[in-house]
Amino acid sequence: MPVEIQESLSAIEVQLLEKRLSIEFTIENRLVDNHTDPTLEKIAECESGDPAKKTKEQIANAKNPLSSASGRFQFIASTWEHYGRLKWGADFEKKNVFSYDDNTELAYFVWTLNGYTDWEVSRECWQPIR
């Protein structure tokens, strides 16, 4: 990072920026040519419903009545906010947990960081596809 940019940022801002750039590089390398991960797609099906039986809108609007889990990948509110702010920064406020695309984008971001661990509770449904 150029010195003149570093001088205008605090040490924490520099660390966050470097982490975001590293994460974005990881995502780009993991999802070359826009390929999807079959296990992650199965997780979405387990979390919010079978796309053969539900519309895209129904899947996007999925909501667990017993928790704050919402959207295609059933993010709880605190997870959505934590990773959403890390991924999108100030643009987080423009994102919507009930947006099919936003929810999917954040799920792939979380997956690049943590693998499938955030969806362990539904593992019995989606066992990793190889």
MDTraj code that builds the backbone (N, CA, C; nanometers):
import mdtraj as md
import numpy as np

residues = "MET PRO VAL GLU ILE GLN GLU SER LEU SER ALA ILE GLU VAL GLN LEU LEU GLU LYS ARG LEU SER ILE GLU PHE THR ILE GLU ASN ARG LEU VAL ASP ASN HIS THR ASP PRO THR LEU GLU LYS ILE ALA GLU CYS GLU SER GLY ASP PRO ALA LYS LYS THR LYS GLU GLN ILE ALA ASN ALA LYS ASN PRO LEU SER SER ALA SER GLY ARG PHE GLN PHE ILE ALA SER THR TRP GLU HIS TYR GLY ARG LEU LYS TRP GLY ALA ASP PHE GLU LYS LYS ASN VAL PHE SER TYR ASP ASP ASN THR GLU LEU ALA TYR PHE VAL TRP THR LEU ASN GLY TYR THR ASP TRP GLU VAL SER ARG GLU CYS TRP GLN PRO ILE ARG".split()
xyz = np.array([
    [0.0842, -0.1168, 0.0000],
    [0.0000, 0.0000, 0.0000],
    [0.0891, 0.1236, 0.0000],
    [0.0597, 0.2227, -0.0841],
    [0.1428, 0.3429, -0.0909],
    [0.1497, 0.4145, 0.0439],
    [0.2661, 0.4705, 0.0757],
    [0.2914, 0.5364, 0.2039],
    [0.1953, 0.6522, 0.2268],
    [0.1674, 0.7321, 0.1235],
    [0.0798, 0.8487, 0.1419],
    [-0.0618, 0.8074, 0.1835],
    [-0.1070, 0.6910, 0.1399],
    [-0.2391, 0.6427, 0.1822],
    [-0.2308, 0.5954, 0.3268],
    [-0.1248, 0.5227, 0.3604],
    [-0.1087, 0.4724, 0.4963],
    [-0.1029, 0.5856, 0.5978],
    [-0.0394, 0.6958, 0.5617],
    [-0.0262, 0.8073, 0.6545],
    [-0.1602, 0.8697, 0.6890],
    [-0.2572, 0.8635, 0.5981],
    [-0.3869, 0.9249, 0.6241],
    [-0.4838, 0.8292, 0.6934],
    [-0.4442, 0.7044, 0.7115],
    [-0.5300, 0.6064, 0.7771],
    [-0.4729, 0.5681, 0.9133],
    [-0.5609, 0.5350, 1.0065],
    [-0.5132, 0.4867, 1.1360],
    [-0.4604, 0.3444, 1.1171],
    [-0.3882, 0.2954, 1.2144],
    [-0.3327, 0.1598, 1.2072],
    [-0.4437, 0.0563, 1.1944],
    [-0.5538, 0.0760, 1.2651],
    [-0.6664, -0.0181, 1.2581],
    [-0.7285, -0.0151, 1.1193],
    [-0.7454, 0.1036, 1.0626],
    [-0.8023, 0.1140, 0.9279],
    [-0.7135, 0.0450, 0.8257],
    [-0.5836, 0.0572, 0.8406],
    [-0.4897, -0.0093, 0.7501],
    [-0.5041, -0.1606, 0.7622],
    [-0.5116, -0.2103, 0.8853],
    [-0.5278, -0.3549, 0.9060],
    [-0.6576, -0.4056, 0.8446],
    [-0.7657, -0.3319, 0.8659],
    [-0.8941, -0.3726, 0.8086],
    [-0.8907, -0.3707, 0.6560],
    [-0.8314, -0.2670, 0.5993],
    [-0.8207, -0.2569, 0.4541],
    [-0.7371, -0.3716, 0.3976],
    [-0.6249, -0.3992, 0.4613],
    [-0.5403, -0.5084, 0.4144],
    [-0.6130, -0.6422, 0.4256],
    [-0.6891, -0.6622, 0.5340],
    [-0.7647, -0.7863, 0.5508],
    [-0.8707, -0.7978, 0.4419],
    [-0.9428, -0.6880, 0.4141],
    [-1.0455, -0.6914, 0.3086],
    [-0.9841, -0.7234, 0.1735],
    [-0.8700, -0.6626, 0.1426],
    [-0.8043, -0.6898, 0.0147],
    [-0.7597, -0.8353, 0.0067],
    [-0.7090, -0.8885, 0.1148],
    [-0.6667, -1.0278, 0.1193],
    [-0.7858, -1.1202, 0.1009],
    [-0.8970, -1.0882, 0.1669],
    [-1.0181, -1.1696, 0.1558],
    [-1.0713, -1.1643, 0.0131],
    [-1.0769, -1.0449, -0.0464],
    [-1.1251, -1.0323, -0.1831],
    [-1.0379, -1.1125, -0.2791],
    [-0.9054, -1.1121, -0.2580],
    [-0.8158, -1.1911, -0.3411],
    [-0.8466, -1.3393, -0.3252],
    [-0.8689, -1.3829, -0.2015],
    [-0.9018, -1.5233, -0.1745],
    [-1.0310, -1.5623, -0.2444],
    [-1.1317, -1.4781, -0.2352],
    [-1.2606, -1.5073, -0.2982],
    [-1.2437, -1.5193, -0.4490],
    [-1.1733, -1.4242, -0.5092],
    [-1.1538, -1.4281, -0.6536],
    [-1.0837, -1.5562, -0.6962],
    [-0.9863, -1.6006, -0.6195],
    [-0.9143, -1.7231, -0.6539],
    [-0.9964, -1.8489, -0.6271],
    [-1.0827, -1.8446, -0.5287],
    [-1.1624, -1.9621, -0.4949],
    [-1.2811, -1.9786, -0.5895],
    [-1.3302, -1.8698, -0.6420],
    [-1.4476, -1.8741, -0.7282],
    [-1.4114, -1.8350, -0.8715],
    [-1.3058, -1.8899, -0.9225],
    [-1.2606, -1.8612, -1.0584],
    [-1.3719, -1.8956, -1.1568],
    [-1.3908, -1.8096, -1.2540],
    [-1.4924, -1.8289, -1.3578],
    [-1.6338, -1.8421, -1.3012],
    [-1.6575, -1.7807, -1.1857],
    [-1.7910, -1.7765, -1.1278],
    [-1.8478, -1.9147, -1.0956],
    [-1.7632, -2.0116, -1.0694],
    [-1.8117, -2.1434, -1.0312],
    [-1.8740, -2.1349, -0.8926],
    [-1.9681, -2.2222, -0.8687],
    [-2.0286, -2.2281, -0.7368],
    [-1.9824, -2.3539, -0.6663],
    [-2.0019, -2.3572, -0.5381],
    [-1.9652, -2.4735, -0.4585],
    [-2.0899, -2.5583, -0.4381],
    [-2.0896, -2.6841, -0.4832],
    [-2.2106, -2.7681, -0.4724],
    [-2.2542, -2.7908, -0.3274],
    [-2.1601, -2.8009, -0.2356],
    [-2.1988, -2.8205, -0.0959],
    [-2.2662, -2.6958, -0.0419],
    [-2.2126, -2.5792, -0.0739],
    [-2.2744, -2.4557, -0.0264],
    [-2.4146, -2.4383, -0.0853],
    [-2.4316, -2.4765, -0.2093],
    [-2.5648, -2.4695, -0.2701],
    [-2.6616, -2.5667, -0.2016],
    [-2.6129, -2.6829, -0.1613],
    [-2.6954, -2.7791, -0.0868],
    [-2.7301, -2.7224, 0.0510],
    [-2.6355, -2.6529, 0.1130],
    [-2.6622, -2.5886, 0.2421],
    [-2.7784, -2.4903, 0.2273],
    [-2.7765, -2.4109, 0.1223],
    [-2.8848, -2.3145, 0.0998],
    [-3.0187, -2.3869, 0.0892],
    [-3.0185, -2.4984, 0.0190],
    [-3.1419, -2.5767, 0.0040],
    [-3.1893, -2.6269, 0.1408],
    [-3.0976, -2.6766, 0.2216],
    [-3.1335, -2.7251, 0.3552],
    [-3.1831, -2.6122, 0.4444],
    [-3.1224, -2.4966, 0.4320],
    [-3.1549, -2.3839, 0.5186],
    [-3.2870, -2.3160, 0.4826],
    [-3.3160, -2.3024, 0.3546],
    [-3.4327, -2.2213, 0.3172],
    [-3.5312, -2.2895, 0.2231],
    [-3.5021, -2.4095, 0.1786],
    [-3.5986, -2.4826, 0.0981],
    [-3.5477, -2.5221, -0.0389],
    [-3.6100, -2.6227, -0.0921],
    [-3.5761, -2.6802, -0.2225],
    [-3.6204, -2.5856, -0.3341],
    [-3.5258, -2.5408, -0.4188],
    [-3.5637, -2.4493, -0.5268],
    [-3.6599, -2.5120, -0.6280],
    [-3.6724, -2.6441, -0.6275],
    [-3.7697, -2.7094, -0.7157],
    [-3.9121, -2.6968, -0.6603],
    [-3.9220, -2.6640, -0.5308],
    [-4.0527, -2.6564, -0.4654],
    [-4.0914, -2.5161, -0.4206],
    [-3.9952, -2.4235, -0.4236],
    [-4.0200, -2.2864, -0.3792],
    [-3.9701, -2.1889, -0.4841],
    [-4.0313, -2.0715, -0.4863],
    [-3.9831, -1.9675, -0.5775],
    [-3.8582, -1.9029, -0.5189],
    [-3.7851, -1.8342, -0.6037],
    [-3.6655, -1.7614, -0.5590],
    [-3.7043, -1.6600, -0.4510],
    [-3.8182, -1.5967, -0.4664],
    [-3.8644, -1.4984, -0.3690],
    [-3.8961, -1.5643, -0.2344],
    [-3.9597, -1.6806, -0.2366],
    [-3.9885, -1.7517, -0.1120],
    [-3.8593, -1.7915, -0.0403],
    [-3.7617, -1.8356, -0.1172],
    [-3.6328, -1.8744, -0.0590],
    [-3.5633, -1.7524, 0.0015],
    [-3.5638, -1.6421, -0.0717],
    [-3.4994, -1.5188, -0.0236],
    [-3.5643, -1.4675, 0.1047],
    [-3.6947, -1.4868, 0.1177],
    [-3.7693, -1.4355, 0.2326],
    [-3.7843, -1.5362, 0.3457],
    [-3.7113, -1.6466, 0.3397],
    [-3.7198, -1.7479, 0.4451],
    [-3.6819, -1.6858, 0.5799],
    [-3.7582, -1.7200, 0.6836],
    [-3.7340, -1.6654, 0.8178],
    [-3.7660, -1.7733, 0.9195],
    [-3.6714, -1.7995, 1.0082],
    [-3.6930, -1.8954, 1.1158],
    [-3.7786, -1.8272, 1.2226],
    [-3.8951, -1.8810, 1.2551],
    [-3.9819, -1.8157, 1.3541],
    [-3.9272, -1.8228, 1.4978],
    [-3.8260, -1.9060, 1.5202],
    [-3.7724, -1.9233, 1.6547],
    [-3.6429, -1.8467, 1.6800],
    [-3.5917, -1.7789, 1.5766],
    [-3.4664, -1.7045, 1.5922],
    [-3.4633, -1.5887, 1.4930],
    [-3.3491, -1.5217, 1.4861],
    [-3.3340, -1.4125, 1.3896],
    [-3.2820, -1.4640, 1.2547],
    [-3.2650, -1.5959, 1.2399],
    [-3.2126, -1.6529, 1.1158],
    [-3.3029, -1.6164, 0.9985],
    [-3.2397, -1.5609, 0.8936],
    [-3.3171, -1.5071, 0.7818],
    [-3.2450, -1.5252, 0.6496],
    [-3.3244, -1.5290, 0.5421],
    [-3.2702, -1.5317, 0.4078],
    [-3.2313, -1.6708, 0.3604],
    [-3.1752, -1.6745, 0.2428],
    [-3.1410, -1.8003, 0.1759],
    [-3.0492, -1.8887, 0.2606],
    [-2.9499, -1.8310, 0.3258],
    [-2.8543, -1.9081, 0.4052],
    [-2.8802, -1.8973, 0.5558],
    [-2.9931, -1.8386, 0.5937],
    [-3.0373, -1.8307, 0.7325],
    [-2.9328, -1.7705, 0.8262],
    [-2.8865, -1.6518, 0.7914],
    [-2.7942, -1.5798, 0.8796],
    [-2.8687, -1.5274, 1.0010],
    [-2.8129, -1.5487, 1.1212],
    [-2.8690, -1.4806, 1.2378],
    [-2.8219, -1.3355, 1.2305],
    [-2.8956, -1.2479, 1.2952],
    [-2.8711, -1.1041, 1.2810],
    [-2.7268, -1.0649, 1.3121],
    [-2.6707, -1.1179, 1.4195],
    [-2.5349, -1.0782, 1.4575],
    [-2.4308, -1.1264, 1.3566],
    [-2.4507, -1.2441, 1.3000],
    [-2.3581, -1.2955, 1.1984],
    [-2.3688, -1.2127, 1.0709],
    [-2.4904, -1.1816, 1.0299],
    [-2.5135, -1.0982, 0.9117],
    [-2.4411, -0.9639, 0.9275],
    [-2.4583, -0.9029, 1.0445],
    [-2.3965, -0.7719, 1.0657],
    [-2.2440, -0.7820, 1.0734],
    [-2.1932, -0.8776, 1.1478],
    [-2.0481, -0.8907, 1.1637],
    [-1.9790, -0.9098, 1.0287],
    [-2.0189, -1.0131, 0.9560],
    [-1.9527, -1.0414, 0.8286],
    [-1.9926, -0.9415, 0.7200],
    [-2.1148, -0.8908, 0.7281],
    [-2.1584, -0.7908, 0.6310],
    [-2.0757, -0.6639, 0.6398],
    [-2.0488, -0.6191, 0.7605],
    [-1.9658, -0.4991, 0.7780],
    [-1.8214, -0.5258, 0.7354],
    [-1.7733, -0.6461, 0.7607],
    [-1.6382, -0.6812, 0.7178],
    [-1.6290, -0.6830, 0.5654],
    [-1.7291, -0.7387, 0.4997],
    [-1.7257, -0.7503, 0.3540],
    [-1.7548, -0.6176, 0.2842],
    [-1.8623, -0.5525, 0.3243],
    [-1.9106, -0.4359, 0.2498],
    [-1.8742, -0.3012, 0.3111],
    [-1.8233, -0.2998, 0.4332],
    [-1.7895, -0.1723, 0.4969],
    [-1.9102, -0.0811, 0.5065],
    [-1.8939, 0.0443, 0.4652],
    [-2.0021, 0.1431, 0.4730],
    [-2.1219, 0.1051, 0.3866],
    [-2.1005, 0.0245, 0.2852],
    [-2.2111, -0.0187, 0.1987],
    [-2.3008, -0.1227, 0.2648],
    [-2.2627, -0.1700, 0.3825],
    [-2.3437, -0.2694, 0.4531],
    [-2.4872, -0.2207, 0.4712],
    [-2.5040, -0.0929, 0.5011],
    [-2.6378, -0.0374, 0.5252],
    [-2.7292, -0.0506, 0.4031],
    [-2.6727, -0.0677, 0.2848],
    [-2.7516, -0.0812, 0.1608],
    [-2.7915, -0.2264, 0.1335],
    [-2.7380, -0.3198, 0.2121],
    [-2.7610, -0.4625, 0.1887],
    [-2.8822, -0.5103, 0.2660],
    [-2.9407, -0.6202, 0.2187],
    [-3.0641, -0.6715, 0.2767],
    [-3.0527, -0.8224, 0.2950],
    [-3.0714, -0.8680, 0.4175],
    [-3.0624, -1.0115, 0.4454],
    [-3.1647, -1.0907, 0.3648],
    [-3.2750, -1.0262, 0.3247],
    [-3.3785, -1.0930, 0.2466],
    [-3.3582, -1.0791, 0.0956],
    [-3.2456, -1.0233, 0.0558],
    [-3.2105, -1.0188, -0.0866],
    [-3.1412, -1.1507, -0.1205],
    [-3.1927, -1.2213, -0.2185],
    [-3.1335, -1.3490, -0.2614],
    [-2.9858, -1.3296, -0.2952],
    [-2.9558, -1.2255, -0.3720],
    [-2.8177, -1.2016, -0.4154],
    [-2.7266, -1.1575, -0.3016],
    [-2.7737, -1.0662, -0.2164],
    [-2.6915, -1.0209, -0.1042],
    [-2.6632, -1.1366, -0.0087],
    [-2.7650, -1.2150, 0.0216],
    [-2.7496, -1.3268, 0.1141],
    [-2.6520, -1.4299, 0.0578],
    [-2.6638, -1.4570, -0.0712],
    [-2.5745, -1.5525, -0.1362],
    [-2.4319, -1.4998, -0.1397],
    [-2.4159, -1.3727, -0.1731],
    [-2.2825, -1.3128, -0.1791],
    [-2.2133, -1.3209, -0.0431],
    [-2.2881, -1.2901, 0.0633],
    [-2.2270, -1.2957, 0.1954],
    [-2.1965, -1.4403, 0.2358],
    [-2.2805, -1.5339, 0.1987],
    [-2.2549, -1.6749, 0.2312],
    [-2.1240, -1.7219, 0.1677],
    [-2.1017, -1.6864, 0.0429],
    [-1.9767, -1.7259, -0.0228],
    [-1.8567, -1.6576, 0.0410],
    [-1.8754, -1.5352, 0.0870],
    [-1.7689, -1.4640, 0.1583],
    [-1.7357, -1.5360, 0.2891],
    [-1.8379, -1.5695, 0.3668],
    [-1.8182, -1.6399, 0.4938],
    [-1.7532, -1.7757, 0.4689],
    [-1.7958, -1.8426, 0.3657],
    [-1.7387, -1.9731, 0.3299],
    [-1.5891, -1.9629, 0.3011],
    [-1.5474, -1.8573, 0.2318],
    [-1.4041, -1.8435, 0.2025],
    [-1.3229, -1.8226, 0.3298],
    [-1.3858, -1.7657, 0.4314],
    [-1.3164, -1.7415, 0.5578],
    [-1.3176, -1.8640, 0.6492],
    [-1.4326, -1.9296, 0.6585],
    [-1.4540, -2.0316, 0.7612],
    [-1.4884, -2.1701, 0.7085],
    [-1.4966, -2.1848, 0.5785],
    [-1.5455, -2.3128, 0.5270],
    [-1.6931, -2.3273, 0.5619],
    [-1.7339, -2.4480, 0.5958],
    [-1.8766, -2.4755, 0.6219],
    [-1.9150, -2.4633, 0.7689],
    [-1.8238, -2.4222, 0.8552],
    [-1.8472, -2.4258, 0.9993],
    [-1.9684, -2.3446, 1.0448],
    [-2.0030, -2.2391, 0.9747],
    [-2.1173, -2.1574, 1.0167],
    [-2.2511, -2.2282, 0.9964],
    [-2.2515, -2.3390, 0.9253],
    [-2.3747, -2.4130, 0.8991],
    [-2.3709, -2.5542, 0.9586],
    [-2.2873, -2.5744, 1.0590],
    [-2.2731, -2.7070, 1.1207],
    [-2.4054, -2.7609, 1.1742],
    [-2.4912, -2.6741, 1.2223],
    [-2.6160, -2.7192, 1.2829],
    [-2.7038, -2.7960, 1.1833],
    [-2.6887, -2.7693, 1.0545],
    [-2.7693, -2.8404, 0.9542],
    [-2.6881, -2.9439, 0.8763],
    [-2.5697, -2.9769, 0.9244],
    [-2.4794, -3.0685, 0.8541],
    [-2.5463, -3.2017, 0.8183],
    [-2.6296, -3.2514, 0.9039],
    [-2.6944, -3.3802, 0.8765],
    [-2.7709, -3.3775, 0.7437],
    [-2.8203, -3.2628, 0.7073],
    [-2.8946, -3.2470, 0.5819],
    [-2.8036, -3.2371, 0.4605],
    [-2.6882, -3.1712, 0.4777],
    [-2.6085, -3.1352, 0.3591],
    [-2.4723, -3.2022, 0.3482],
    [-2.4385, -3.2984, 0.4273],
    [-2.3029, -3.3579, 0.4240],
    [-2.2232, -3.3140, 0.3018],
    [-2.0963, -3.2763, 0.3201],
    [-2.0159, -3.2254, 0.2075],
    [-2.0234, -3.3128, 0.0820],
    [-2.0404, -3.2463, -0.0295],
    [-2.0494, -3.3125, -0.1597],
    [-1.9092, -3.3144, -0.2185],
    [-1.8648, -3.4303, -0.2600],
    [-1.7305, -3.4413, -0.3161],
    [-1.7373, -3.4848, -0.4592],
])
top = md.Topology()
chain = top.add_chain()
for i, resn in enumerate(residues, 1):
    res = top.add_residue(resn, chain, resSeq=i)
    for name in ("N", "CA", "C"):
        top.add_atom(name, md.element.get_by_symbol(name[0]), res)
traj = md.Trajectory(xyz[None], top)
